Amino acid sequence: MKIVSRNEELLTDAVSRIPQSSSRTSLSSCNKLIRFEDISAAAFKIQCGVQKTPCMYSRLSKQYGMDIYLKKEFLQYTGSVKERGVLYLLTSLPQDQQRKGVIVASDSNFSMAVAYHASELRIPVFVIMSTSTSPARVKMCREYGAMVISYGTTAKDSQTHARRLAQENGYLYLEEEDSAVYLSGLGTVGLELYEQVPKLDAVIFPAGGHCGLLAGSAAALKHLNPHISVIGVESENFPVLQQSLKAGHPTEDQACSNHHFYGDVSGLCFGSNSLQLTGKLVDKVVAVREEDVLVSMLRLLEYERATVDAEGAIGLAALVAGKLPELKGKRVAIVICSGNVELHLLQQCIARALTLDNRVCRFSLVLPDCPGDTSKLLEILAREEARVLDIKQERTFVTSELFTVKVTCTVETRDKIHAAQLRSALLERYPTAAWTER
């Protein structure tokens, strides 16, 4: 006996009006009605191949005035939630196609997941990456078991080469899209959230161009409990999903593609299935600033010891930015979906976040070039409990009075209030002190 809920009717209505596109070369022909049963079947089939990641109460709860639970999908083997959709997609391929192999062309989390799980399933897998791909990504993909080929200077060159190889050798060319199989695999996150956190009021997901996780999980959650609010978060710099929802079709803004910091969040809106499901089932989509994403990365590193990228941090950024005041006092889950941030970028992000959070401050002032004057400055800093990170003195190019020294000092403070107290103390003693603005 089949019980059809109101939410399944919404799913049916959403998918039935989707125009079928022939531009996809891989699995677009597999699109069909996305049912709750499909997501349940995906959960059963991939349960031994992906982690059932923890959803833990966060120490950030007191800071933001709500019960926050973090779904730590960055703990998957390849550091990304994309493994769920990829594994279900690969296991659903016909056996003859599994023997021939698959090919992908990018350095995204999707490609990493394909490389790992195809190798585990003994499916020949080839990854075409442009010559501009970071050596760390190439090395990681090879360690997962894929045959990595560097070709072309742009992602488009790599994709063209991959399609040609697929046609010549019988490989299946895979690119991240919103086939029912892929969305069902991603939707298993919603099933786990419902099981792990009783009495949920809201769930926050990353959105942006690749909104399959948002759409698939919304289908599961709304079927299980229509009263759970499902919220998507994207970047103000690349409001791809909001623009697409407003236009009624996926938008294409080439300026947002392959942004180094945002990664998959800044991609093009890749399918009508996800867009229609999002429009029907998602309660709200908000946009956040880059500064809020950086501070969110800092919060997760400090409070949760979680090293995540922009896609992983963007859900919490909505709370950092104060974009969801209606969730105060509620029980909220946030999906931390990705932790694949490159080390050099992480260093820049944390350094920038510390200044944005008023944790690192810089000022400069001019002192008489006499013994003891710099010591007096250091005494003030010690009294105000500011930790000196760096101090520089400039004599040659000082444009003020003769026999003076320009002192530039970088200090660590506790928070915004502490930084303001330090600033007041310095201006009281040195009225001409100049504070470097963020």
C-alpha positions as CSV (number, residue, x, y, z in Angstrom):
1,M,0.0,0.0,0.0
2,K,1.3,3.4,-0.9
3,I,0.5,6.5,1.1
4,V,0.8,9.7,-0.8
5,S,1.4,12.7,1.4
6,R,0.8,16.4,0.6
7,N,4.6,16.8,0.1
8,E,4.7,14.0,-2.5
9,E,2.0,15.9,-4.4
10,L,4.2,19.0,-4.3
11,L,7.1,17.0,-5.6
12,T,5.0,15.5,-8.4
13,D,3.7,19.0,-9.3
14,A,7.2,20.4,-9.3
15,V,8.8,17.8,-11.4
16,S,5.9,17.4,-13.9
17,R,6.5,20.9,-15.1
18,I,10.2,20.6,-15.7
19,P,11.3,21.1,-19.3
20,Q,13.6,18.3,-20.4
21,S,16.9,19.5,-21.8
22,S,19.1,17.7,-24.3
23,S,22.2,19.7,-23.5
24,R,23.5,17.2,-20.9
25,T,25.6,14.4,-22.2
26,S,25.6,12.1,-19.1
27,L,22.5,11.3,-17.0
28,S,19.9,14.0,-17.8
29,S,17.8,11.3,-19.5
30,C,17.4,9.6,-16.1
31,N,15.3,12.5,-14.6
32,K,12.0,11.3,-13.2
33,L,9.7,11.8,-10.4
34,I,11.6,12.3,-7.1
35,R,9.7,10.4,-4.4
36,F,10.4,9.9,-0.8
37,E,10.8,6.2,-1.5
38,D,13.7,7.0,-3.9
39,I,15.5,8.8,-1.1
40,S,14.9,5.9,1.3
41,A,16.2,3.5,-1.3
42,A,19.3,5.6,-1.7
43,A,19.9,5.6,2.0
44,F,19.7,1.8,2.2
45,K,22.0,1.3,-0.8
46,I,24.8,3.7,0.3
47,Q,24.7,3.0,4.0
48,C,27.9,0.9,3.9
49,G,29.8,3.3,1.5
50,V,29.4,6.6,3.2
51,Q,29.7,7.9,6.8
52,K,26.6,8.5,8.9
53,T,28.1,11.7,10.1
54,P,27.4,13.0,13.6
55,C,24.9,15.9,14.2
56,M,26.2,17.4,17.4
57,Y,25.0,20.2,19.8
58,S,27.3,23.2,19.3
59,R,28.9,25.5,21.8
60,L,27.9,28.3,19.5
61,S,24.3,27.9,20.7
62,K,24.6,30.4,23.6
63,Q,26.3,33.0,21.4
64,Y,23.5,33.0,18.9
65,G,20.5,32.4,21.3
66,M,19.3,29.1,19.9
67,D,19.9,25.4,20.1
68,I,22.4,24.7,17.2
69,Y,23.2,21.3,15.9
70,L,25.9,20.9,13.4
71,K,25.6,18.1,10.8
72,K,29.3,17.4,10.1
73,E,29.3,16.2,6.5
74,F,32.9,17.4,6.1
75,L,33.9,14.2,7.9
76,Q,33.1,12.1,4.8
77,Y,36.2,10.4,3.4
78,T,36.7,13.0,0.6
79,G,35.6,15.9,2.9
80,S,32.3,16.5,1.1
81,V,28.6,15.7,1.2
82,K,28.8,15.1,-2.6
83,E,29.8,11.5,-1.8
84,R,26.2,10.6,-1.1
85,G,24.9,11.5,-4.5
86,V,28.0,10.2,-6.3
87,L,27.9,6.8,-4.7
88,Y,24.2,6.2,-5.4
89,L,24.8,7.4,-9.0
90,L,27.7,5.0,-9.6
91,T,26.0,2.0,-8.0
92,S,22.9,2.7,-10.2
93,L,24.9,2.5,-13.5
94,P,24.4,-0.6,-15.7
95,Q,27.2,-3.2,-15.2
96,D,28.4,-2.8,-18.8
97,Q,28.9,0.9,-18.2
98,Q,30.7,0.2,-14.9
99,R,33.1,-2.1,-16.8
100,K,33.8,0.6,-19.4
101,G,34.4,3.4,-16.9
102,V,33.5,7.0,-16.2
103,I,35.2,10.3,-16.8
104,V,34.9,13.7,-15.2
105,A,36.5,17.1,-15.9
106,S,37.0,19.4,-12.9
107,D,38.8,19.8,-9.6
108,S,35.5,20.1,-7.6
109,N,34.3,18.1,-4.7
110,F,32.1,16.2,-7.1
111,S,35.1,15.0,-9.1
112,M,36.9,14.0,-5.9
113,A,34.0,11.9,-4.8
114,V,33.8,10.2,-8.2
115,A,37.5,9.5,-8.1
116,Y,37.3,7.8,-4.7
117,H,34.0,5.8,-5.0
118,A,34.6,4.7,-8.6
119,S,37.9,3.3,-7.5
120,E,36.3,1.6,-4.5
121,L,33.7,0.0,-6.8
122,R,36.5,-1.0,-9.3
123,I,35.1,1.2,-12.0
124,P,37.8,2.7,-14.2
125,V,37.8,6.4,-13.6
126,F,39.5,9.2,-15.4
127,V,39.7,12.8,-14.2
128,I,40.7,15.6,-16.6
129,M,42.1,18.7,-14.9
130,S,43.4,21.9,-16.3
131,T,47.0,22.8,-15.9
132,S,46.0,25.6,-13.5
133,T,44.7,23.1,-11.0
134,S,46.6,23.2,-7.7
135,P,49.2,20.4,-7.3
136,A,47.5,19.4,-4.0
137,R,44.2,18.7,-5.7
138,V,45.9,16.6,-8.4
139,K,47.9,14.6,-5.9
140,M,44.8,14.0,-3.8
141,C,42.7,12.8,-6.8
142,R,45.5,10.4,-7.8
143,E,45.7,9.0,-4.3
144,Y,41.9,8.3,-4.4
145,G,42.7,6.0,-7.3
146,A,41.8,8.0,-10.4
147,M,43.8,8.3,-13.6
148,V,44.4,12.1,-13.7
149,I,45.2,13.8,-17.0
150,S,46.3,17.5,-17.1
151,Y,44.9,19.1,-20.2
152,G,44.2,22.7,-21.3
153,T,44.5,26.0,-19.5
154,T,40.8,26.4,-18.6
155,A,38.0,24.2,-17.3
156,K,36.3,24.5,-20.6
157,D,39.3,23.0,-22.4
158,S,39.3,20.1,-19.9
159,Q,35.6,19.4,-20.4
160,T,35.8,19.4,-24.1
161,H,38.7,16.9,-24.0
162,A,36.8,14.7,-21.5
163,R,33.8,14.6,-23.8
164,R,35.9,13.6,-26.7
165,L,37.6,10.8,-24.8
166,A,34.2,9.6,-23.5
167,Q,32.9,9.4,-27.1
168,E,36.0,7.7,-28.5
169,N,36.4,5.1,-25.7
170,G,32.8,4.4,-24.4
171,Y,33.3,6.1,-21.0
172,L,30.3,7.8,-19.4
173,Y,31.0,11.5,-19.0
174,L,29.8,12.7,-15.6
175,E,29.1,16.2,-14.6
176,E,27.3,17.4,-11.5
177,E,23.6,17.8,-12.4
178,D,20.3,17.2,-10.8
179,S,19.2,13.8,-12.1
180,A,16.7,12.0,-9.7
181,V,19.4,9.5,-8.8
182,Y,21.9,12.1,-7.7
183,L,19.3,14.2,-5.8
184,S,18.1,11.1,-4.0
185,G,21.5,10.4,-2.8
186,L,22.0,13.9,-1.5
187,G,18.6,13.8,0.1
188,T,19.7,11.2,2.5
189,V,21.1,14.0,4.6
190,G,17.6,15.1,5.4
191,L,16.7,11.6,6.5
192,E,19.6,11.4,8.9
193,L,18.9,14.9,10.3
194,Y,15.3,14.0,11.1
195,E,16.5,10.9,12.9
196,Q,19.3,12.5,14.8
197,V,17.7,15.7,16.1
198,P,14.2,15.3,17.5
199,K,11.8,18.2,17.4
200,L,13.7,20.2,14.8
201,D,12.4,23.6,14.0
202,A,14.6,24.5,11.1
203,V,17.5,23.3,8.9
204,I,20.0,25.5,7.2
205,F,21.7,24.4,4.0
206,P,24.3,25.9,1.6
207,A,22.6,27.0,-1.6
208,G,24.1,28.9,-4.5
209,G,24.3,27.3,-8.0
210,H,24.7,23.7,-7.0
211,C,21.5,23.5,-4.8
212,G,21.0,19.7,-5.1
213,L,21.7,19.1,-1.4
214,L,19.1,21.8,-0.5
215,A,16.5,20.4,-2.9
216,G,17.0,16.7,-2.2
217,S,17.1,17.2,1.6
218,A,14.1,19.5,1.5
219,A,12.1,16.7,-0.2
220,A,12.9,14.3,2.6
221,L,12.4,16.7,5.4
222,K,9.1,18.1,4.2
223,H,7.7,14.6,3.7
224,L,8.6,13.6,7.2
225,N,7.5,16.9,8.8
226,P,6.1,19.7,6.8
227,H,6.5,22.1,9.7
228,I,10.3,22.0,9.6
229,S,11.6,25.2,8.0
230,V,14.2,24.6,5.2
231,I,16.5,27.5,4.6
232,G,19.1,28.0,1.9
233,V,22.1,30.4,2.2
234,E,24.1,31.8,-0.7
235,S,26.6,34.6,-1.3
236,E,25.6,38.2,-1.9
237,N,28.3,38.3,-4.6
238,F,26.8,35.4,-6.4
239,P,23.0,35.2,-5.7
240,V,22.5,32.6,-8.4
241,L,19.6,30.7,-6.8
242,Q,17.6,33.8,-5.9
243,Q,18.0,35.2,-9.4
244,S,17.0,31.8,-10.9
245,L,13.9,31.6,-8.7
246,K,12.9,35.1,-9.6
247,A,13.4,34.4,-13.3
248,G,11.7,31.0,-13.2
249,H,14.6,29.3,-14.9
250,P,18.3,28.6,-14.2
251,T,20.4,31.7,-14.8
252,E,23.8,31.8,-16.4
253,D,26.2,34.5,-15.1
254,Q,29.7,33.6,-16.3
255,A,31.2,36.1,-13.8
256,C,30.3,33.7,-10.9
257,S,31.7,30.5,-12.4
258,N,34.7,28.8,-10.6
259,H,35.3,31.4,-8.0
260,H,38.4,30.4,-6.1
261,F,37.1,31.2,-2.6
262,Y,33.5,30.0,-2.9
263,G,34.1,26.9,-5.0
264,D,30.9,25.0,-5.8
265,V,28.6,27.6,-4.1
266,S,29.4,30.1,-6.9
267,G,28.7,27.7,-9.8
268,L,25.9,28.2,-12.3
269,C,22.5,27.0,-11.4
270,F,22.7,23.6,-12.9
271,G,19.2,22.2,-13.3
272,S,15.5,22.8,-13.5
273,N,14.8,19.8,-11.2
274,S,16.6,21.4,-8.2
275,L,15.2,24.8,-9.0
276,Q,11.6,23.7,-9.2
277,L,11.9,21.6,-6.0
278,T,13.6,24.5,-4.2
279,G,10.8,26.9,-5.3
280,K,8.1,24.5,-4.0
281,L,9.7,23.1,-0.8
282,V,12.3,25.6,0.5
283,D,10.9,28.2,2.9
284,K,13.5,30.8,2.6
285,V,16.7,31.7,0.7
286,V,19.0,34.4,2.2
287,A,22.3,35.9,1.0
288,V,25.3,36.7,3.1
289,R,28.4,38.8,2.7
290,E,31.9,37.5,2.2
291,E,32.9,38.9,5.5
292,D,30.3,36.9,7.3
293,V,31.5,33.7,5.6
294,L,35.1,34.4,6.8
295,V,34.0,35.0,10.4
296,S,31.9,31.8,10.2
297,M,35.0,29.9,9.2
298,L,36.8,31.3,12.2
299,R,33.9,30.4,14.6
300,L,33.9,26.8,13.4
301,L,37.6,26.5,13.7
302,E,37.7,28.0,17.2
303,Y,34.5,26.5,18.7
304,E,34.3,23.2,16.9
305,R,37.9,22.6,15.8
306,A,36.4,22.2,12.3
307,T,38.5,23.3,9.3
308,V,35.9,24.0,6.6
309,D,35.8,25.9,3.3
310,A,33.3,28.7,2.3
311,E,30.7,26.2,1.2
312,G,30.9,24.5,4.6
313,A,30.7,27.7,6.5
314,I,28.1,29.6,4.6
315,G,25.2,28.1,6.5
316,L,26.4,29.4,9.9
317,A,27.2,32.7,8.2
318,A,23.5,33.4,8.0
319,L,23.4,33.4,11.9
320,V,26.6,35.4,12.1
321,A,25.1,38.1,9.8
322,G,21.8,38.1,11.8
323,K,19.8,37.2,8.8
324,L,17.5,34.8,10.6
325,P,16.2,36.5,13.8
326,E,13.0,34.4,13.7
327,L,15.1,31.3,14.8
328,K,15.9,32.8,18.2
329,G,15.1,30.2,20.9
330,K,14.5,27.5,18.2
331,R,16.2,24.1,17.6
332,V,18.2,24.5,14.4
333,A,20.4,22.2,12.5
334,I,23.1,23.5,10.1
335,V,24.7,21.3,7.5
336,I,28.5,21.8,7.4
337,C,28.9,20.2,4.0
338,S,32.5,20.6,2.9
339,G,36.0,20.9,4.4
340,N,38.2,21.0,1.3
341,V,40.0,24.3,1.8
342,E,43.5,24.6,0.5
343,L,46.1,25.4,3.1
344,H,47.4,28.7,1.6
345,L,43.8,29.9,1.2
346,L,42.9,28.9,4.8
347,Q,45.8,31.0,6.1
348,Q,44.6,34.0,4.2
349,C,41.0,33.5,5.3
350,I,41.8,33.1,9.0
351,A,44.1,36.2,9.0
352,R,41.4,38.2,7.3
353,A,38.7,36.9,9.6
354,L,40.6,37.9,12.7
355,T,40.7,41.5,11.6
356,L,37.1,41.5,10.6
357,D,36.2,40.1,14.1
358,N,38.3,42.9,15.8
359,R,40.7,40.3,17.1
360,V,43.8,41.7,15.3
361,C,44.2,45.5,15.2
362,R,46.8,47.8,13.8
363,F,47.6,51.4,14.6
364,S,50.4,53.9,14.0
365,L,51.6,57.0,15.8
366,V,54.6,59.3,15.9
367,L,56.8,59.4,19.0
368,P,59.8,61.5,20.0
369,D,62.9,59.5,19.2
370,C,64.1,59.5,22.8
371,P,64.9,56.6,25.2
372,G,61.8,55.4,27.0
373,D,59.0,56.6,24.8
374,T,58.5,53.3,23.1
375,S,58.6,51.6,26.5
376,K,55.8,53.8,27.7
377,L,53.7,52.8,24.7
378,L,54.4,49.1,25.5
379,E,53.4,49.7,29.1
380,I,50.0,51.1,28.0
381,L,49.5,48.0,25.8
382,A,50.3,45.7,28.7
383,R,48.0,47.6,31.0
384,E,45.2,47.2,28.5
385,E,46.0,43.5,28.1
386,A,46.7,43.7,24.4
387,R,49.2,41.2,23.0
388,V,51.8,42.7,20.7
389,L,52.1,40.7,17.5
390,D,54.4,43.0,15.6
391,I,56.0,46.4,16.0
392,K,57.9,48.4,13.4
393,Q,59.8,51.7,13.7
394,E,60.4,54.1,10.8
395,R,62.8,57.0,11.0
396,T,64.1,57.8,7.5
397,F,60.8,58.5,5.7
398,V,58.9,60.2,8.5
399,T,57.4,63.4,7.2
400,S,56.6,65.0,10.6
401,E,59.0,66.7,12.9
402,L,62.7,65.9,13.0
403,F,64.0,63.4,15.5
404,T,60.7,61.5,15.7
405,V,60.0,57.9,14.9
406,K,56.8,56.4,13.4
407,V,55.7,53.3,15.3
408,T,53.3,50.9,13.6
409,C,52.0,48.2,15.9
410,T,49.9,45.1,15.3
411,V,48.1,43.8,18.4
412,E,45.7,41.0,19.4
413,T,42.6,41.8,21.3
414,R,39.8,39.7,22.7
415,D,36.8,41.2,20.9
416,K,35.2,44.4,19.6
417,I,34.7,45.8,23.1
418,H,38.3,45.2,24.0
419,A,39.5,46.8,20.8
420,A,37.4,49.9,21.5
421,Q,38.8,50.2,25.0
422,L,42.3,50.0,23.7
423,R,41.6,52.6,21.0
424,S,40.3,55.0,23.6
425,A,43.3,54.5,25.9
426,L,45.7,55.2,23.1
427,L,43.9,58.3,21.8
428,E,43.9,59.7,25.3
429,R,47.7,59.4,25.5
430,Y,48.4,59.9,21.8
431,P,45.7,62.1,20.2
432,T,47.3,61.8,16.7
433,A,47.3,58.0,16.7
434,A,45.9,56.6,13.5
435,W,43.9,53.4,13.5
436,T,44.1,51.2,10.4
437,E,40.6,50.5,9.3
438,R,39.5,47.1,8.2
